């Protein structure tokens, strides 16, 4: 008489199912939410455009005169009437060899969540008007 085939035990909990087709974090949307900048209100947008227009000529002067100090850049914003507490100025991040490129990165925070941000470096002035990121800041943290 023939023996029935041996039965395969069924595990009491199902095996985990693979749900991703890539090697990355399990929640990339949530992990990248800090990058999203929602649209500005009309008032914040207008205030940021006004600020950019006020500081552009002086930032361009710093660029022409090759003045790239933190205090000089901060002074452009405070001379235009913006509180020093709303202005953040920092040097560029050092390169792998430790050299810091000439120039500064700046942000001006105003209104509910408007940002005027950019940089001054040799032969370039960058001004950007946008809202704060998902972390509530104008510039992403250096750890990102």
C-alpha positions as CSV (number, residue, x, y, z in Angstrom):
1,X,0.0,0.0,0.0
2,X,1.3,3.4,-0.9
3,X,2.2,5.9,1.8
4,X,0.6,9.4,1.6
5,X,3.2,12.1,0.9
6,X,4.6,13.8,4.1
7,X,2.8,16.9,5.0
8,X,4.6,20.2,5.2
9,X,4.0,22.0,8.4
10,X,2.3,25.4,8.0
11,X,3.9,28.1,10.1
12,X,1.6,29.8,12.6
13,X,2.6,33.2,11.3
14,X,3.0,34.0,7.7
15,X,6.5,34.7,6.4
16,X,7.2,38.4,5.9
17,X,6.4,39.7,2.5
18,X,8.8,41.9,0.6
19,X,7.0,45.1,-0.1
20,X,9.7,47.2,-1.7
21,X,11.6,46.7,-4.9
22,X,14.6,48.9,-3.8
23,X,17.1,49.2,-1.1
24,X,16.1,52.3,0.8
25,X,14.2,53.4,3.8
26,X,10.7,51.9,4.3
27,X,9.1,55.4,4.4
28,X,10.8,57.6,1.8
29,X,7.8,60.0,1.5
30,X,7.9,60.7,5.2
31,X,11.7,60.9,5.3
32,X,11.7,63.5,2.5
33,X,8.8,65.6,3.8
34,X,11.3,68.1,5.2
35,X,12.2,69.1,1.6
36,X,8.6,70.2,0.7
37,X,8.0,73.9,0.7
38,X,4.3,74.7,0.5
39,X,3.2,77.8,-1.4
40,X,3.5,81.2,0.3
41,X,0.5,83.4,1.2
42,X,0.1,86.4,-1.0
43,X,1.3,88.7,1.8
44,X,4.4,86.7,2.6
45,X,5.3,86.4,-1.1
46,X,5.0,90.2,-1.6
47,X,7.0,90.9,1.5
48,X,9.8,88.5,0.4
49,X,9.8,90.0,-3.1
50,X,10.1,93.5,-1.6
51,X,13.0,92.4,0.6
52,X,14.8,90.8,-2.3
53,X,14.5,94.0,-4.3
54,X,15.8,96.1,-1.4
55,X,18.9,94.0,-0.7
56,X,19.9,93.1,-4.3
57,X,21.8,96.3,-5.2
58,X,23.9,96.1,-2.0
59,X,24.6,92.4,-2.4
60,X,25.7,93.0,-6.0
61,X,28.0,95.8,-4.7
62,X,29.6,93.3,-2.2
63,X,30.1,90.9,-5.1
64,X,31.7,93.6,-7.4
65,X,33.9,94.7,-4.5
66,X,34.7,91.1,-3.6
67,X,33.6,91.6,0.0
68,X,32.5,88.3,1.3
69,X,32.5,88.7,5.1
70,X,29.7,87.5,7.3
71,X,29.2,90.9,8.9
72,X,29.1,92.7,5.6
73,X,26.4,90.5,4.3
74,X,24.4,90.7,7.5
75,X,24.8,94.4,7.4
76,X,23.0,94.6,4.0
77,X,19.9,93.2,5.6
78,X,20.0,95.1,8.8
79,X,20.7,98.4,6.9
80,X,17.5,97.7,4.9
81,X,15.6,97.6,8.2
82,X,15.4,93.8,8.9
83,X,16.1,92.7,12.5
84,X,19.4,90.9,13.0
85,X,17.5,88.0,14.6
86,X,15.7,87.3,11.3
87,X,19.0,87.2,9.3
88,X,21.3,84.1,9.2
89,X,24.6,84.3,7.4
90,X,27.2,81.5,7.2
91,X,30.3,80.6,5.2
92,X,30.1,78.1,2.5
93,X,30.8,74.5,3.6
94,X,34.4,73.5,3.4
95,X,35.4,71.2,0.6
96,X,37.0,67.8,1.2
97,X,40.5,69.3,1.3
98,X,39.3,71.7,4.1
99,X,39.3,74.9,2.0
100,X,36.3,77.2,2.4
101,X,35.3,78.8,-0.9
102,X,35.0,82.6,-0.8
103,X,31.5,83.9,-0.2
104,X,28.5,83.6,2.1
105,X,25.2,81.9,2.3
106,X,22.3,83.9,3.7
107,X,18.7,83.7,4.7
108,X,16.2,86.3,5.8
109,X,13.0,84.9,7.5
110,X,9.9,87.1,7.4
111,X,6.2,86.9,7.7
112,X,4.7,83.6,8.7
113,X,7.1,81.5,6.7
114,X,8.7,83.5,3.9
115,X,12.4,83.2,3.1
116,X,14.8,85.3,1.0
117,X,17.8,83.1,0.6
118,X,20.8,82.7,-1.5
119,X,24.5,83.5,-1.7
120,X,27.2,86.0,-2.7
121,X,30.4,84.6,-4.1
122,X,32.9,85.7,-6.8
123,X,30.9,86.8,-9.9
124,X,27.5,85.6,-8.6
125,X,24.7,86.9,-6.5
126,X,21.8,84.4,-6.0
127,X,18.5,85.5,-4.5
128,X,15.6,83.1,-4.1
129,X,12.2,83.7,-2.6
130,X,10.4,80.7,-1.2
131,X,8.8,79.3,1.9
132,X,10.2,77.4,4.8
133,X,10.9,73.7,4.4
134,X,9.1,71.0,6.3
135,X,11.4,71.6,9.3
136,X,10.4,75.2,9.4
137,X,13.8,76.6,8.3
138,X,14.9,78.4,5.2
139,X,18.1,76.4,4.5
140,X,18.3,72.7,5.0
141,X,20.5,71.5,7.9
142,X,24.0,70.5,6.9
143,X,23.4,67.0,8.0
144,X,21.0,66.4,5.1
